[in-house]
Every structure is written in C-alpha cells, then in structure tokens.
Amino acid sequence: MSNISFTALKAPRLAEGCWPTPEQTLLLHAALSEQDHGIEAWREWNAVHDIEREHIDIGSYRLLPLVYVNILRGNTDLPHAKLLKGLYKRTWYENQVRLRACAYVLHALHDVGIDTLLLKGQALALQYYGEVGVRPMNDIDIFVPKSNALRAVEVLVRLGWSAVGDTRISADILNVRQSHSMINAEGVEIDLHWCVLHFCQDERINAGFWDASVPIKFSDVETRALCPTDQLLHVCAHGLMWNSVPPIRWVADVLTLLNVAKENIDWDRLVWLSGPCNASLQLHSALSYLCREFKADIPDEVIAKLEMTKTTPIQKKLYTTQTHGGVWRPVRILWFGFLLNNQFRAGKHTPFDFLAYLRTIREKNNIWQVLIWAGSKTLTKIFRQIDIVVAQLR
C-alpha cells in the first residue's frame, strides 16, 4: 500500500508541527482513501497503536470521525468500529450545539445590518463534507466587514458573550490583529474575524473575498462562505502553520474540497491571490505535498506557476518561521506580522513603530510596559533553554 515501514512507525513521534508524520499519514489514508486502500492503512495504523489504552495526539484524534465514515460505518468487523461510531456521534452532537449558537448570533448580527461570512470548520462541514459529524471544531469562526467589527462585538456582549482572557477590542486593535475571541456561559467560543488571513491586513484583498463569496444556508439562517478558490487558499495558508497541536486535518480539508468542487476552482485567481496574501510559498508546498503523497488532481502548470512566483526575502523568512517551531518563533511571528502590515501607521516600519505595534497588539499602556514585558519573556525563554541543556547533561 505504501512505502512506510513498520520500523518507521515505531520511531519517536513528533507531537507538534504542520506536516503529517508517517503514522499520521497512514491515518489520513484511512480517512480519505478508497475502501481497500483505507482499510489497509487502518490495519497498519492499529498494528502500532492500542487506541483504547494509548494516548494519541490531538491532530490524529480529530481525524477519527472521518475514518469511521470512510471505512468503518459499513465494516463493523474492523478494529474499533464501535468506538469510532461513538466518537462520530459525540462530534455530531457537539457541532450541532455550535451550529445552533452560530445561527443565533448570525440572526442577531443580521438584524442590525451586519453582513456575515462563515470561515473554517462550519463552512467546510456544511459545503464540502456534507456531514457535520466528521469535522471536529473548537469554535465558531465568523467574518464581518472591518467597519462593523466593533459593532459586532457590542452585539455579542449584549447576547452574553465575553472576551476570552483579558483581551479587549478597540479601534487600534483592528489594524494589528485579524480576529477577536469571545465565549458564552455554555463554553462555546466565537472567533470574530475582520481579516481572512493572518498576514494580510489589506482591505482591498478582504473586500475581494467578500465580492467572490457564495451564499450558504443552514437551519433557518442565510449567510455566506468563501468561494471554492478562496477556501482552498485559506485552508492551505492556515494549515501550514507550526502548532503544538498538529493541524494535519488541513490535508483532509483540501482533498475533500477538491473532490467536491475541483471544477469550480479558478486556478489563475488562486496563483495570483497567493502573492499579495503572503501565502504563495505555503500554497506551493501544500499542493506539491498533496500531489506527491495523495496523488491529488492538481494541474502541473499551477505548481509550476507557484514555483515561479516572485517572493520577497520577508515572505521567505515568514514561511520558514511559520512552518518551524523554536524558542524565538513567537517573537519572529510578531516581527514579520509588523513588517507585512501596511495598515499600521501607514506602513511605517521603524524600530519605534515596532514598539508601538507591540504596545497595541499586547494592549500595554505605554512603551515602558512593552519593554518590561519583552524583557520578562526573554529571560523566561533563556532560563527555559538553560533548564533543557542542564537536563540533557544529566
């Protein structure tokens, strides 16, 4: 079935990153491949794991409902079919709770004239998966026009939602962040977006996402979602980010999207849009990987055009930082976010402006608080590295 050896599967597993490990790749094949191929992958994966007694990484856990629907629902004699059936039902129930909360919020926003667009899990489950039980979600992602973001927060507060943590939102925040997280008394979270992508604050690009969006309806509410082309870009750009919880479901999201809507992908728009969105390297890497590992039906000329797309040194360094871990990764992410943000202070990129950027994004009252915060973070990281070195020497 594959060239993955049993010895490789028993090697120490990575618990973080953005690229699937060999064993996670097996699980993806079980979740996405045709019956015979998927069943063989599932048996190989179970030869290494005892799912009832062993802790598996969250990235892999999120794929199990899709494994159930793909190969286990009609094959009750396969390993753990009953267990995964229960997991699928639980995921379906939890997503129904989120969708009901989402519909309630969307109605309230529409009542005051605020346009909405669904992002990520909800949109993917409703548009492409066709079953809300196969796509676990942690929160609700709603995109609103930047001009209405503060009003949208006010509506959510009136409905009983509050900010996650100690964060607050102001007009200044709108130019340095892309979203604001809120939670209700039942523990359902909403991520309210006014930018689609992390490193693209360009209001013309975000307006383009709105213009190309498509209608979507669930329950009794009508809203919008990204068009298939923009959805593909969003999944790849968001998926190829290093994370302590491996976001490997981006592979399933892209392949499911292509399986349903490949004929509706505007490949020229996709290639063009990846440049100003600072995502051409991510898109090239993601699509190339899917062609190699999963034989995805992606035109060769698209890969070639992405490979030839001009990228700046900042974009190249951003890509490296996004897809790798490391102690200084959060600092580098902030730095590149600042350099690529032309909305903040009209694109001024001096060291003093970076401090002002940090003051805004970290909600500090003055520059001195920023310096104290940065010094504290630096010392913490240094001491953590010392502890790691000492532990290795023992």
Sequence and secondary structure as in RCSB ss.txt:
>XXXX:A:sequence
MSNISFTALKAPRLAEGCWPTPEQTLLLHAALSEQDHGIEAWREWNAVHDIEREHIDIGSYRLLPLVYVNILRGN
TDLPHAKLLKGLYKRTWYENQVRLRACAYVLHALHDVGIDTLLLKGQALALQYYGEVGVRPMNDIDIFVPKSNAL
RAVEVLVRLGWSAVGDTRISADILNVRQSHSMINAEGVEIDLHWCVLHFCQDERINAGFWDASVPIKFSDVETRA
LCPTDQLLHVCAHGLMWNSVPPIRWVADVLTLLNVAKENIDWDRLVWLSGPCNASLQLHSALSYLCREFKADIPD
EVIAKLEMTKTTPIQKKLYTTQTHGGVWRPVRILWFGFLLNNQFRAGKHTPFDFLAYLRTIREKNNIWQVLIWAG
SKTLTKIFRQIDIVVAQLR
>XXXX:A:secstr
  S  HHHHTS    SBSS  HHHHHHHHHHHS HHHHHHHHHHHHHH  TTTS   HHHHTTHHHHIIIIITT 
TTSTTHHHHHHHHHHHHHHHHHHHHHHHHHHHHHHHTT   EE HHHHHIIIIIS GGGS  SSEEEE  GGGHH
HHHHHHHHTT EESTT    TTGGGT SEEEEE TT  EEEEESSSSTT   HHHHHHHHHH EEEEETTEEEEE
  HHHHHHHHHHHHSS BSS  THHHHHHHHHHHHHGGG  HHHHHHHHTTTT HHHHHHHHHHHHHHH     H
HHHHHHHHS   HHHHHHHHHHH   TTHHHHHHHHHHHT SSGGGG   HHHHHHHHHHHTT SSHHHHHHHHH
HHHHHHHHHHHHHHHHHH 
